[in-house]
Amino acid sequence: MKFWRALVPNLCISLWLALLTLVILDQYNPMLGFLKGRAFLVLIVLCAFASIACAVLLYRDYRQALRRRRRRRPPVDEQEQL
């Protein structure tokens, strides 16, 4: 699982950089049609799935850390509250 936690965020960053490069190249020379091809759509879909997977992994890690923190807290004594 550690492999996926390390791979997915890096994959998201790499895909978004590739998309940004294609958008900049398309603005520089629109006749090449980088944003019209099938490869661009595949790249967008891959980036979307990688982003969703990254969000799920990060949220799950956050919830697990929250549960661990709650377990470590000592129970509050009733007399200390008063």
C-alpha positions as CSV (number, residue, x, y, z in Angstrom):
1,M,0.0,0.0,0.0
2,K,2.9,2.3,0.6
3,F,3.8,2.0,-3.1
4,W,0.4,3.4,-4.1
5,R,0.5,6.2,-1.6
6,A,3.8,7.3,-3.1
7,L,2.9,6.6,-6.8
8,V,-0.6,8.2,-7.1
9,P,0.3,11.8,-6.0
10,N,3.4,11.8,-8.2
11,L,1.3,10.4,-11.1
12,C,-1.2,13.3,-10.6
13,I,1.5,15.9,-10.7
14,S,3.1,14.4,-13.8
15,L,-0.2,14.2,-15.7
16,W,-1.2,17.7,-14.8
17,L,2.2,19.0,-16.0
18,A,1.7,17.1,-19.3
19,L,-1.8,18.7,-19.6
20,L,-0.4,22.1,-18.8
21,T,2.4,21.7,-21.4
22,L,-0.2,20.7,-24.1
23,V,-2.4,23.7,-23.3
24,I,0.6,26.1,-23.5
25,L,1.7,24.5,-26.8
26,D,-1.8,24.7,-28.2
27,Q,-2.1,28.4,-27.3
28,Y,1.3,29.0,-28.9
29,N,0.4,27.2,-32.2
30,P,-3.3,26.2,-32.4
31,M,-2.9,24.8,-35.9
32,L,-1.2,21.7,-34.4
33,G,-4.5,20.9,-32.6
34,F,-3.1,19.4,-29.4
35,L,-6.4,19.9,-27.6
36,K,-8.5,18.2,-30.3
37,G,-6.9,14.8,-30.4
38,R,-7.9,11.6,-28.8
39,A,-4.6,11.5,-26.8
40,F,-5.6,14.7,-25.0
41,L,-8.9,13.2,-23.9
42,V,-7.2,10.0,-22.7
43,L,-4.8,12.2,-20.7
44,I,-7.7,14.1,-19.1
45,V,-9.5,10.9,-18.2
46,L,-6.3,9.4,-16.7
47,C,-5.6,12.6,-14.8
48,A,-9.2,12.6,-13.4
49,F,-9.0,9.0,-12.2
50,A,-5.6,9.6,-10.7
51,S,-6.8,12.7,-8.9
52,I,-9.8,10.8,-7.5
53,A,-7.6,7.9,-6.4
54,C,-5.2,10.4,-4.7
55,A,-8.1,12.1,-2.9
56,V,-9.4,8.8,-1.7
57,L,-6.0,7.7,-0.4
58,L,-5.3,10.9,1.3
59,Y,-8.8,11.0,2.9
60,R,-8.4,7.4,4.1
61,D,-5.0,8.2,5.6
62,Y,-6.5,11.3,7.3
63,R,-9.3,9.2,8.9
64,Q,-6.9,6.5,10.1
65,A,-4.6,9.1,11.7
66,L,-7.6,10.7,13.4
67,R,-8.7,7.3,14.8
68,R,-5.2,6.6,16.1
69,R,-5.1,10.0,17.8
70,R,-8.4,9.4,19.5
71,R,-7.2,6.0,20.8
72,R,-4.1,7.5,22.2
73,R,-5.9,10.1,24.3
74,P,-6.4,9.1,27.9
75,P,-10.0,9.0,29.1
76,V,-11.0,12.1,30.9
77,D,-11.8,11.6,34.6
78,E,-15.1,12.9,35.8
79,Q,-13.5,14.7,38.7
80,E,-11.1,16.6,36.5
81,Q,-14.0,18.0,34.5
82,L,-15.5,19.7,37.5
